[in-house]
Amino acid sequence: MRHNKKINHLGRTTSHRSAMLSNMAASLILHKRITTTVAKAKALRVYFEPMVTRSKDDSTHSRRIVFRDLQNKFAVTELFREISVKVADRPGGYTRIIKLGTRLGDNAEMAMIELVDYNENLLNTAKTPAKAKATRRRSTKKATDTVAKKVTEKAADKSTEATKTE
C-alpha cells in the first residue's frame, strides 16, 4: 500500500531528483516555458509553486531559502524582481501544463510547463475580445471607384480626340 507516499521519485535517487528539479526550476524562471515529460512537469509544479509563493515576501530569509533550493543567483534575482511582482495578486496556480503528445523515440508523454502570466498570446486574447469581421479579397468600394475613374478617363480622352479632329 502507498499510504502517505505523495512524492514521485521519477526513477532517480534523491540527490539526482533534487538537482534535476532545481535545474528545471531555474530554466523555467529564466525562459518562462520549458518542454519536458508530463511526470517531470507535475513534479516540477509541486517543487516550484511554493518558491513563487515565498518570493512574494522579498526578505533576506526568503531569498536564502529559495537560493538553497535553486542554487542559481540569476534565477533567484529574476524570481524576486520580475515574477513575484507580476504574480503578487494571484493566490496560487502560477504554472500551466499543456500536453503536447508523445515523444518520437520512446513514446513518452510530453508537456510544456509555462508561467501563467507570461503567455502573451493568451493574455492578448483575454484582454481584447475578438471581433468577427468579414474579410474579402478585394474591397468593392475601391474596385468600383477605380472602374468609374477609368471610364471617365476614357470618356475624357475620346472627347479631347473628338475636339482635336474637328
C-alpha positions as CSV (number, residue, x, y, z in Angstrom):
1,M,0.0,0.0,0.0
2,R,1.1,3.6,-0.8
3,H,-0.3,5.4,2.2
4,N,1.3,8.9,2.7
5,K,3.7,8.4,-0.2
6,K,3.0,11.5,-2.3
7,I,6.3,12.2,-4.0
8,N,7.1,10.9,-7.4
9,H,10.6,9.6,-7.3
10,L,10.9,9.7,-11.2
11,G,13.2,6.6,-11.1
12,R,16.1,8.6,-9.6
13,T,18.0,8.9,-6.4
14,T,17.1,11.8,-4.0
15,S,20.2,13.8,-4.9
16,H,19.7,13.3,-8.7
17,R,16.0,14.2,-8.4
18,S,16.6,17.4,-6.4
19,A,19.4,18.5,-8.7
20,M,17.2,17.9,-11.8
21,L,14.2,19.7,-10.3
22,S,16.5,22.6,-9.2
23,N,17.8,22.9,-12.8
24,M,14.4,22.7,-14.3
25,A,13.0,25.3,-12.0
26,A,15.9,27.7,-12.8
27,S,15.3,27.1,-16.5
28,L,11.6,27.8,-16.1
29,I,12.3,31.0,-14.3
30,L,14.8,32.2,-16.9
31,H,12.9,31.0,-20.0
32,K,9.3,31.2,-18.7
33,R,8.5,28.0,-20.6
34,I,10.1,24.6,-20.9
35,T,9.2,21.3,-22.6
36,T,9.6,18.1,-20.6
37,T,7.7,14.9,-19.8
38,V,4.3,15.1,-18.1
39,A,5.6,13.3,-14.9
40,K,8.5,15.7,-14.6
41,A,6.2,18.7,-15.2
42,K,3.9,17.6,-12.5
43,A,6.8,17.0,-10.1
44,L,8.2,20.4,-11.0
45,R,4.9,22.2,-10.3
46,V,4.9,20.8,-6.8
47,Y,8.5,21.9,-6.3
48,F,8.3,25.3,-8.0
49,E,5.0,26.8,-6.8
50,P,6.0,27.1,-3.1
51,M,9.1,29.0,-4.2
52,V,6.9,31.6,-6.1
53,T,4.7,32.0,-3.0
54,R,7.8,32.6,-0.9
55,S,9.1,35.1,-3.4
56,K,6.1,37.4,-2.7
57,D,7.8,38.3,0.6
58,D,11.1,39.9,-0.5
59,S,13.2,39.4,2.6
60,T,16.7,38.1,3.1
61,H,15.3,35.0,4.8
62,S,13.0,34.2,1.8
63,R,15.9,34.7,-0.6
64,R,18.2,32.4,1.3
65,I,15.6,29.7,1.4
66,V,14.8,29.9,-2.3
67,F,18.6,30.0,-3.1
68,R,19.1,26.9,-1.0
69,D,16.7,25.1,-3.4
70,L,17.7,26.8,-6.7
71,Q,21.5,27.3,-6.4
72,N,21.3,29.9,-9.2
73,K,21.6,33.5,-8.2
74,F,20.4,34.8,-11.6
75,A,17.2,32.7,-11.3
76,V,16.7,33.9,-7.7
77,T,17.1,37.6,-8.8
78,E,14.7,37.1,-11.7
79,L,12.2,35.4,-9.4
80,F,12.2,38.1,-6.8
81,R,12.4,41.1,-9.1
82,E,10.2,40.2,-12.1
83,I,8.0,37.2,-11.4
84,S,6.9,38.0,-7.9
85,V,5.8,41.4,-8.9
86,K,3.7,40.0,-11.8
87,V,2.0,37.3,-9.6
88,A,1.6,39.4,-6.5
89,D,-2.2,39.4,-6.6
90,R,-2.5,35.7,-7.8
91,P,-3.5,33.4,-4.9
92,G,-1.8,30.3,-6.5
93,G,-1.6,28.3,-9.7
94,Y,1.4,30.1,-11.1
95,T,2.2,27.4,-13.8
96,R,0.2,25.8,-16.6
97,I,0.9,22.3,-18.0
98,I,-0.1,21.8,-21.6
99,K,0.2,18.3,-23.0
100,L,1.9,18.1,-26.4
101,G,1.5,14.4,-27.4
102,T,4.1,11.7,-27.4
103,R,7.9,11.8,-28.0
104,L,9.0,10.1,-31.2
105,G,11.8,8.0,-29.7
106,D,10.3,6.3,-26.7
107,N,6.6,7.4,-26.9
108,A,6.8,9.3,-23.6
109,E,4.0,11.8,-22.9
110,M,5.4,15.3,-23.4
111,A,4.2,18.5,-21.9
112,M,5.0,22.2,-21.9
113,I,5.1,23.9,-18.5
114,E,4.9,27.6,-18.5
115,L,4.3,30.5,-16.2
116,V,0.7,31.6,-16.4
117,D,1.3,35.4,-16.5
118,Y,3.9,35.2,-19.3
119,N,2.0,33.8,-22.2
120,E,1.4,36.8,-24.4
121,N,-0.9,35.0,-26.8
122,L,-3.4,34.0,-24.2
123,L,-3.1,37.4,-22.4
124,N,-3.9,39.3,-25.6
125,T,-6.9,37.2,-26.4
126,A,-8.2,37.5,-22.8
127,K,-7.9,41.3,-22.8
128,T,-9.2,42.2,-26.2
129,P,-12.3,40.3,-27.4
130,A,-12.1,39.0,-30.9
131,K,-14.4,40.9,-33.2
132,A,-15.7,38.9,-36.1
133,K,-15.1,40.9,-39.3
134,A,-15.9,39.7,-42.8
135,T,-12.8,39.6,-44.9
136,R,-12.8,40.0,-48.6
137,R,-10.1,39.6,-51.2
138,R,-10.9,42.9,-52.8
139,S,-12.7,45.9,-51.5
140,T,-15.8,46.6,-53.5
141,K,-15.7,50.3,-52.9
142,K,-12.1,50.6,-54.3
143,A,-12.9,48.4,-57.2
144,T,-15.9,50.4,-58.2
145,D,-14.1,53.7,-57.7
146,T,-11.2,52.6,-60.0
147,V,-13.5,51.3,-62.7
148,A,-15.5,54.5,-62.6
149,K,-12.2,56.5,-62.8
150,K,-11.1,54.5,-65.8
151,V,-14.4,55.0,-67.6
152,T,-14.3,58.8,-67.0
153,E,-10.7,58.9,-68.2
154,K,-11.6,57.1,-71.4
155,A,-14.6,59.3,-72.0
156,A,-12.4,62.4,-71.4
157,D,-9.8,61.1,-73.8
158,K,-12.4,60.4,-76.5
159,S,-13.9,63.9,-76.1
160,T,-10.5,65.5,-76.4
161,E,-9.8,63.5,-79.5
162,A,-13.1,64.5,-81.0
163,T,-12.3,68.2,-80.4
164,K,-8.9,67.8,-81.9
165,T,-10.1,66.3,-85.1
166,E,-12.8,69.0,-85.7
